[in-house]
Amino acid sequence: MIRLPESRIDKTTCQHCGTHVSRDFRRTFGDEDDIAHRCAACDCMARLSAGSAAGKSVSKADPAEHPNRNRGQRTDARADGGESL
């Protein structure tokens, strides 16, 4: 787990991307200090549920390293200029 100096931590934002995270999200998925190291804006739910939001290493592919992880049949093709599914 990554430990950050207490004085630099803004608990209301994701430590990875800076997006606002709710208190409930931090309590549910964050670490023991209710700090979210990742959030739904920068990580997938499978990784968040496995502990990435709590700062734990997770064996699933990291979206930061694999940006096309959400592409596929369920993705709205119009976002890429294609036809609607």
PARO-526741 format. One line per field, with one value per atom (N, C-alpha, C, O): atom name; x, y, z; residue in one letter; residue number from 0. Coordinates in pm, whole numbers, plus 32768, in hexadecimal, padded with zeros to 4 digits. Layout:
<rs>
at (CA,...)
c1 (X,...)
c2 (Y,...)
c3 (Z,...)
aa (A,...)
i (NUM,...)
</rs>
This chain:
<rs>
at (N,CA,C,O,N,CA,C,O,N,CA,C,O,N,CA,C,O,N,CA,C,O,N,CA,C,O,N,CA,C,O,N,CA,C,O,N,CA,C,O,N,CA,C,O,N,CA,C,O,N,CA,C,O,N,CA,C,O,N,CA,C,O,N,CA,C,O,N,CA,C,O,N,CA,C,O,N,CA,C,O,N,CA,C,O,N,CA,C,O,N,CA,C,O,N,CA,C,O,N,CA,C,O,N,CA,C,O,N,CA,C,O,N,CA,C,O,N,CA,C,O,N,CA,C,O,N,CA,C,O,N,CA,C,O,N,CA,C,O,N,CA,C,O,N,CA,C,O,N,CA,C,O,N,CA,C,O,N,CA,C,O,N,CA,C,O,N,CA,C,O,N,CA,C,O,N,CA,C,O,N,CA,C,O,N,CA,C,O,N,CA,C,O,N,CA,C,O,N,CA,C,O,N,CA,C,O,N,CA,C,O,N,CA,C,O,N,CA,C,O,N,CA,C,O,N,CA,C,O,N,CA,C,O,N,CA,C,O,N,CA,C,O,N,CA,C,O,N,CA,C,O,N,CA,C,O,N,CA,C,O,N,CA,C,O,N,CA,C,O,N,CA,C,O,N,CA,C,O,N,CA,C,O,N,CA,C,O,N,CA,C,O,N,CA,C,O,N,CA,C,O,N,CA,C,O,N,CA,C,O,N,CA,C,O,N,CA,C,O,N,CA,C,O,N,CA,C,O,N,CA,C,O,N,CA,C,O,N,CA,C,O,N,CA,C,O,N,CA,C,O,N,CA,C,O,N,CA,C,O,N,CA,C,O,N,CA,C,O,N,CA,C,O,N,CA,C,O,N,CA,C,O)
c1 (8054,8000,8059,80C3,802B,8075,804C,7FD6,80AB,808E,80B6,8128,805A,8073,807D,803B,80CF,80D7,804E,800D,8022,7F9F,7F83,7F12,7FE5,7FCF,7FB0,7F75,7FD5,7FC0,7F42,7F23,7EFA,7E88,7E07,7DE3,7DC3,7D3C,7CDF,7CD5,7C9D,7C4B,7BD3,7B98,7BAC,7B35,7B51,7AF5,7BCF,7BF0,7C3E,7C80,7C36,7C82,7D16,7D3B,7D69,7DF8,7E3D,7EAD,7DFB,7E37,7E14,7E6B,7D93,7D69,7D32,7D20,7D16,7CE6,7C50,7C1F,7C06,7B75,7B38,7B69,7ACD,7A88,7A51,7A19,7A61,7A28,79D4,79FB,7961,7905,7939,7990,7904,7929,7904,7950,788F,7865,78C5,78E7,78F1,7952,79D3,7A09,7A04,7A80,7A73,7AD0,7A01,79EC,79E1,7A10,79A2,798D,7A0A,7A2F,7A4A,7AB9,7B42,7BA7,7B48,7BC9,7C16,7BED,7C89,7CDD,7CA8,7C3C,7CF5,7CC6,7CB6,7C77,7CEF,7CE0,7C77,7C6F,7C26,7BBE,7BF8,7BBF,7C69,7CA8,7C99,7CB9,7C68,7C58,7CD5,7CF2,7D1C,7D95,7D73,7DC0,7D00,7CCA,7C33,7BFA,7BF2,7B61,7B24,7B6C,7AA1,7A5C,7A7F,7A6A,7AB3,7ADB,7B60,7B79,7BB4,7C39,7C54,7CC1,7BF4,7C08,7B84,7B1A,7B8A,7B11,7ADD,7B28,7A5E,7A1F,7A5D,7A66,7A88,7AC6,7B44,7B5B,7B95,7C0F,7BED,7C2B,7B8C,7B66,7B34,7B57,7AE3,7AAE,7B1B,7B10,7B87,7BF6,7C58,7CB3,7C46,7C99,7CEE,7D3C,7CE4,7D39,7D1A,7D73,7C9D,7C79,7CB5,7CC4,7CD7,7D15,7DAE,7DF3,7DE1,7E71,7EB7,7F32,7E69,7EA3,7EC9,7E8A,7F2F,7F52,7EEB,7EC5,7EBD,7E56,7E8B,7ECD,7E6E,7EA5,7E5F,7E95,7DEA,7DA2,7DE9,7E2D,7DD8,7E1A,7DF4,7D7F,7E58,7E45,7E19,7E5E,7DA8,7D78,7DDE,7DDF,7E31,7E95,7EFC,7F36,7F14,7F74,7F31,7F74,7EAD,7E60,7DE4,7D76,7DF2,7D82,7D0D,7CA0,7D1F,7CB2,7C62,7C18,7C6E,7C2D,7B96,7B56,7B58,7AC7,7A91,7A18,7AE7,7AB7,7A81,7AAF,7A21,79E6,7955,7928,790D,7885,7828,77CF,783B,77DE,77FE,77AE,7870,7895,7844,782E,7818,77CC,7828,7881,7813,786B,7867,78C6,77FC,77F1,785E,7881,7893,78FD,797B,79CB,798C,79FF,79DA,7A29,7964,7938,78F8,78DB,78E2,78A6,780F,77D5,77D1,7740,7712,775C,7698,765D,764B,762B,765E,764E,75BD,759E)
c2 (7F8B,8000,807C,807F,80E2,815F,81B8,81D4,81E3,823D,82CA,82E1,8326,83B1,8403,83E4,846C,84C3,84FF,8534,84F7,8525,85B5,85D4,860D,869B,86B3,8719,8656,8669,8624,862F,85E0,8591,85E1,861B,85E3,861B,85A2,8565,8580,8507,850D,84A5,8582,858D,8571,856F,855B,853F,84BD,8490,8483,840A,842E,8493,83DF,83FB,83E1,840F,8399,837A,83E4,8413,8409,8463,84E9,8544,84F8,8578,858D,85F8,8529,8533,852E,84E7,857A,8578,84EC,84AD,84BC,843D,8453,849C,8413,8426,83E3,838C,840C,83D1,833D,82EB,831C,828F,823B,81CB,8270,8226,8211,81A2,8277,826C,8208,81BB,8208,81A9,811B,80BE,8108,8082,804B,7FD8,809A,8067,8099,805C,8106,8141,80F3,8087,812B,80E7,80FE,8135,80D4,80DE,816E,8187,81CD,825B,829E,8319,824F,8280,82D8,833F,82AF,82F4,829B,8224,82D4,828A,82A0,8311,8235,823C,8232,8260,81F8,81F0,8202,81EF,8227,823A,8206,81D6,8210,81DE,822D,81FC,82A5,82F4,82C5,82DB,8287,8260,81CA,819D,817D,80ED,80A5,80E3,8025,7FD7,7F9C,7F8E,7F7A,7F48,7EC5,7EAD,7E71,7DF2,7E0D,7DCA,7E6D,7E8E,7ED7,7EBE,7F32,7F79,7F18,7F23,7EB8,7E53,7DF9,7DC4,7DE7,7D92,7DDD,7D9F,7E60,7EAA,7F19,7F55,7F38,7FA2,802B,807F,8042,80C1,80CF,813E,805F,8060,8065,8061,806E,8076,7FEF,7FE8,7F84,7EFE,7EDE,7F10,7E8B,7E5B,7DF5,7D9C,7E01,7DA9,7D67,7DA8,7CE6,7C9B,7CB9,7C98,7CF6,7D16,7D89,7DDA,7D8F,7DF5,7E81,7E9F,7ED7,7F61,7FB6,7FB8,7FFD,8052,80BD,80E7,80EA,814D,8114,815D,8092,8051,8011,7FF4,7FFA,7FBA,800F,7FE8,8081,80DE,80A8,80E0,803F,8009,7F9E,7F53,7F94,7F2A,7F2D,7EC4,7FA0,7FA9,7F9F,7FAC,7F88,7F7A,7EED,7E8E,7EE2,7E60,7E6E,7EDB,7E02,7DFF,7E5F,7E99,7E70,7EC2,7F56,7FA7,7F7B,8007,8048,800C,80C3,810C,8131,8185,80F5,8109,8199,81C6,81E2,826C,82C5,832A,82A3,82F3,82F3,8350,828B,8282,82A5,828E,82DC,8301,828E,829D,821D,81A9,81AF,8214,8144,813B,8111,80D2,8134,810C,8075,8038,803A,7FA9,7F82,7F0C)
c3 (8000,8000,8000,803F,7FB9,7FB1,8026,8038,8074,80E5,80BD,8095,80C8,80A6,8126,8188,8125,819B,81BA,8160,8234,825F,8234,820E,8239,821A,8187,8166,812D,809E,806B,7FF5,80BF,8093,8097,80FE,8025,801D,8012,7FA8,807F,8082,8026,8007,7FF8,7FA4,7F11,7EC0,7EED,7E62,7E54,7EB2,7DDE,7DBE,7DBA,7D7E,7DF9,7DFF,7D79,7D64,7D1E,7C9C,7C33,7BEB,7C2A,7BBE,7BEC,7B9B,7C6D,7CA2,7C99,7CBD,7C6B,7C62,7CEE,7D46,7D03,7D84,7D9F,7D46,7E19,7E43,7EC0,7F1B,7EC4,7F34,7FB2,7FAD,8020,80A1,80A4,80D7,806C,8068,8014,803B,7FA2,7F50,7F9D,7F9D,7FE0,802C,809E,80B7,80E2,8150,811D,815E,80A9,8072,802F,8049,7FDB,7F8A,7FB4,7F92,7FFE,8023,808B,80B6,80B2,8115,81A3,81B5,8207,8292,82C2,8329,8278,8299,8242,823E,81FB,819F,8130,810E,80FA,808A,800F,8014,7FA1,7F24,7ECE,7EA6,7EB5,7E62,7DCE,7D7A,7DAC,7D24,7D30,7D9C,7CC1,7CC3,7C41,7BEA,7C34,7BBD,7B40,7AD1,7B4F,7ADB,7AA0,7A29,7AEF,7ABD,7AC8,7AA4,7AF9,7B07,7AEF,7AF4,7AD6,7ABD,7B41,7BA2,7B43,7BBD,7BED,7C65,7B91,7BBA,7C0C,7C71,7BE2,7C2D,7CAF,7D16,7CAB,7D25,7D8E,7E04,7D64,7DC1,7DF7,7E66,7DAA,7DD5,7E30,7E69,7E40,7E9E,7E67,7EB2,7DE6,7DAF,7DEC,7DFA,7E11,7E50,7EDB,7F0E,7F18,7F9C,7F91,7FF7,7F16,7F04,7EFA,7EFD,7EEF,7EE6,7E55,7DF8,7E45,7DC0,7D95,7DE2,7D19,7CE4,7C66,7C16,7C55,7BE3,7B5F,7AF5,7B62,7AE7,7A9D,7ADB,7A19,79C6,79F4,7A0A,7A02,7A2E,79B8,7952,79C3,7957,792D,78B9,7988,7965,7904,78B3,790D,78B5,783C,77D8,7842,77D7,77BB,77E3,7778,7767,7715,771D,76C8,7677,76BF,767E,7741,778C,7780,778E,7767,7760,76D2,76BD,7673,75E9,75D5,7614,757E,7563,753C,751A,753F,750F,7559,751B,75D9,7627,761F,764D,75E7,75DC,756D,7504,7585,7520,74AD,74BD,743A,73C6,7394,7355,73AE,737E,73B9,737D,742B,7468,7412,7419,73C0,7367,72D7,727C,72C2,723B,71EF,7179,7231,71EF,71F6,721F,71D0,71D4,725E,72AA,727D,72FD,7301,729B,7376,7384,738B,7397)
aa (M,M,M,M,I,I,I,I,R,R,R,R,L,L,L,L,P,P,P,P,E,E,E,E,S,S,S,S,R,R,R,R,I,I,I,I,D,D,D,D,K,K,K,K,T,T,T,T,T,T,T,T,C,C,C,C,Q,Q,Q,Q,H,H,H,H,C,C,C,C,G,G,G,G,T,T,T,T,H,H,H,H,V,V,V,V,S,S,S,S,R,R,R,R,D,D,D,D,F,F,F,F,R,R,R,R,R,R,R,R,T,T,T,T,F,F,F,F,G,G,G,G,D,D,D,D,E,E,E,E,D,D,D,D,D,D,D,D,I,I,I,I,A,A,A,A,H,H,H,H,R,R,R,R,C,C,C,C,A,A,A,A,A,A,A,A,C,C,C,C,D,D,D,D,C,C,C,C,M,M,M,M,A,A,A,A,R,R,R,R,L,L,L,L,S,S,S,S,A,A,A,A,G,G,G,G,S,S,S,S,A,A,A,A,A,A,A,A,G,G,G,G,K,K,K,K,S,S,S,S,V,V,V,V,S,S,S,S,K,K,K,K,A,A,A,A,D,D,D,D,P,P,P,P,A,A,A,A,E,E,E,E,H,H,H,H,P,P,P,P,N,N,N,N,R,R,R,R,N,N,N,N,R,R,R,R,G,G,G,G,Q,Q,Q,Q,R,R,R,R,T,T,T,T,D,D,D,D,A,A,A,A,R,R,R,R,A,A,A,A,D,D,D,D,G,G,G,G,G,G,G,G,E,E,E,E,S,S,S,S,L,L,L,L)
i (0,0,0,0,1,1,1,1,2,2,2,2,3,3,3,3,4,4,4,4,5,5,5,5,6,6,6,6,7,7,7,7,8,8,8,8,9,9,9,9,10,10,10,10,11,11,11,11,12,12,12,12,13,13,13,13,14,14,14,14,15,15,15,15,16,16,16,16,17,17,17,17,18,18,18,18,19,19,19,19,20,20,20,20,21,21,21,21,22,22,22,22,23,23,23,23,24,24,24,24,25,25,25,25,26,26,26,26,27,27,27,27,28,28,28,28,29,29,29,29,30,30,30,30,31,31,31,31,32,32,32,32,33,33,33,33,34,34,34,34,35,35,35,35,36,36,36,36,37,37,37,37,38,38,38,38,39,39,39,39,40,40,40,40,41,41,41,41,42,42,42,42,43,43,43,43,44,44,44,44,45,45,45,45,46,46,46,46,47,47,47,47,48,48,48,48,49,49,49,49,50,50,50,50,51,51,51,51,52,52,52,52,53,53,53,53,54,54,54,54,55,55,55,55,56,56,56,56,57,57,57,57,58,58,58,58,59,59,59,59,60,60,60,60,61,61,61,61,62,62,62,62,63,63,63,63,64,64,64,64,65,65,65,65,66,66,66,66,67,67,67,67,68,68,68,68,69,69,69,69,70,70,70,70,71,71,71,71,72,72,72,72,73,73,73,73,74,74,74,74,75,75,75,75,76,76,76,76,77,77,77,77,78,78,78,78,79,79,79,79,80,80,80,80,81,81,81,81,82,82,82,82,83,83,83,83,84,84,84,84)
</rs>
